[in-house]
Amino acid sequence: MQQIGYQPPLNLRRRTKTTHTHVGDRPDLEEEELFVLWTNVKNKLRVPPVMSVTVDVPPVVGENEVFLASCLAAGAKPQAEVRWNTDAFGSLVRTVTNSTQHANGTTTVVSHLLGVPTRAANQQQVQCVVNQSALVTERTLAYTININYPPQTVNITLSEASPATVFLCVADSNPKAIYTWTRVGQPWPQSAVRAEGDTLHLISLSSELNGLYTCEASNPYGRATGSQYVHVVSNTSAACWVLLVIIFLIVAAAAAGLIWYRWKNGKCLWSSFMGDHQFEAQSQVEEDEAGV
């Protein structure tokens, strides 16, 4: 007897009989009925999809419309339904959905989210929603849009959180920038300055630190540079300025005191000065008359 290649599950197997036909042996009608029954059961089986959200090539600012994300519902039976929630983007994005049927009766669905990559779109949240009869409830897959762009404007600020003199270099970029500090014209004293990533530490302040410092922010997509001029006043210069200010204040106070004293006694410097000159002029006139 010739054996049939397709074997139904054990719980569907039954004893079979053979009948003789004109030529050779063949399965009887009961086995054919079982085969049809198992085929019907197999066709009614439901297979849930394997789901994921990815992007093959990370988008870059400056490109035209590209895939921002792709939602996959693979190997499902029956075919899964895939849609997007894109409230953060509104009409700025659109979707394209493709499906592929496999020999085993399952179907893979891929839905692409397309848009123009911008800095504002970076780190925005979207959701891929998958619905299929083998799932108890529809599945929601959250995804954060990741868009690459070069460093933008570099800002250098003085840190207020540190008691020491520390400058911070900040530049918006994705991925994060690598920071490089330099002093224009000559290197800084290694014992007095330390650079650590986006921070520049001035360990000991002296006039030898004076100069123009630059911070360059770079990533695989570009670079940008900012600058900060540092001027440290030496202790000797500071003492001289303090002494000069004190002397000025003493002189100003003495002058103010003298003016106040003369005003208190009913005179002012100008009236006293004019009175003396008037007396001298009158004496000169009297002498002239006596000579005549």
Secondary structure, DSSP 8 states (H G I E B T S, - for coil): ----S----GGG-----EEE-SSSEEE-HHHHHHHHHHHHHHHH--B--EEEEE-SS--BTT--SEEEEEEEEEEEBS--EEEEE-TTTGGGEEEEEEEEE-TTS-EEEEEEEEE---TTTTT-EEEEEEE-TTSSS-EEEEEE---BB-----EEEE-SS-SSEEEEEE---BS--EEEEEESSS---TTTEEEETTEEEE-S--GGG-EEEEEEEEETTEEEEEEEEE----HHHHHHHHHHHHHHHHHHHHHHHHHHHHHHTT--HHHHHHHHHHHHHHHHHHHHHHH-
